[in-house]
């Protein structure tokens, strides 16, 4: 079993982003710990890295954040073909292009896409979409 985490889930894991009655960081940490215990893998992509950079992280900071869990990580690069399909899908479904890109990468890697973002649920026919709290 492989998982692909939406960038927001990574941010929940790296930062304390819990809200009243919404323990997002707790769910992210619990899920990642479960994945580690079960010796499963997490796919992360260039798309995740680009979004983290947009949030103010440097490439060095991203590498440092991923270092402690690198044994469970598989890096995936998106292609021009992915990007073209994502652009079309985003337009047709009125969603952000990176959401479509994440779903396409998850599909190609046969991974469950983990997210709390409602836009992804418009892509349930593209990839298997789950909330973190449903997997822990």
VENGITA-V741903 format. One record per residue. N is the residue number from 1. PHI is phi in whole degrees, 0 to 359 (NA if undefined). OMEGA is omega in whole degrees, -180 to 180 (none if undefined). D_FIRST is the distance of its C-alpha to the first C-alpha in whole Angstrom. Layout:
n->{N:N}
phi->{PHI:PHI}
omega->{OMEGA:OMEGA}
d_first->{D_FIRST:D_FIRST}
This chain:
n->{1:2:3:4:5:6:7:8:9:10:11:12:13:14:15:16:17:18:19:20:21:22:23:24:25:26:27:28:29:30:31:32:33:34:35:36:37:38:39:40:41:42:43:44:45:46:47:48:49:50:51:52:53:54:55:56:57:58:59:60:61:62:63:64:65:66:67:68:69:70:71:72:73:74:75:76:77:78:79:80:81:82:83:84:85:86:87:88:89:90:91:92:93:94:95:96:97:98:99:100:101:102:103:104:105:106:107:108:109:110:111:112:113:114:115:116:117:118:119:120:121:122:123:124:125:126:127:128:129:130:131:132:133:134:135:136}
phi->{NA:236:234:236:267:302:303:297:292:299:297:300:289:282:240:274:245:296:236:306:64:217:280:301:293:297:297:299:296:296:295:296:297:295:299:296:301:272:56:265:236:241:273:230:231:302:295:301:298:298:291:295:297:299:275:106:279:270:300:296:297:297:299:295:293:279:309:296:242:300:292:256:264:235:273:232:259:270:255:300:296:303:296:297:296:296:299:296:295:298:295:294:253:56:227:296:298:291:296:297:297:301:296:294:294:301:299:300:268:54:242:281:273:256:201:248:282:295:301:295:289:281:244:298:277:265:221:284:247:223:273:301:295:277:256:259}
omega->{178:180:175:-177:171:-178:178:177:176:179:176:-179:-175:-175:175:-176:177:176:176:180:179:-176:-175:180:177:178:-179:180:-180:179:-179:176:178:179:178:-179:-177:179:175:-177:174:173:169:-171:173:179:175:-178:179:179:177:176:177:179:174:177:173:178:179:178:179:179:179:180:-179:-176:-176:-178:-174:-178:179:-175:172:-179:177:175:174:-177:174:178:176:-176:178:178:-180:179:179:-179:179:179:-177:-175:178:179:177:-177:-180:175:178:180:177:-179:180:178:179:179:-179:-178:-180:-178:173:178:-177:-176:169:-176:-177:179:-178:-178:171:-176:-177:177:-180:-176:173:-174:179:172:-178:-178:178:-178:-178:none}
d_first->{0:4:7:10:13:17:19:21:18:19:22:22:20:23:26:27:27:27:29:31:29:26:25:22:22:22:19:17:18:17:13:13:15:12:9:12:13:9:9:6:7:9:11:14:17:21:21:20:22:25:25:25:28:29:29:31:29:30:28:29:28:24:24:25:23:20:21:20:17:17:15:12:13:12:15:16:19:20:23:26:25:22:25:27:25:24:28:29:26:27:30:30:28:30:27:27:26:23:21:21:20:17:16:17:15:12:13:14:10:8:7:8:11:13:16:20:22:23:24:20:20:23:20:18:19:17:14:12:14:13:16:15:17:15:12:14}
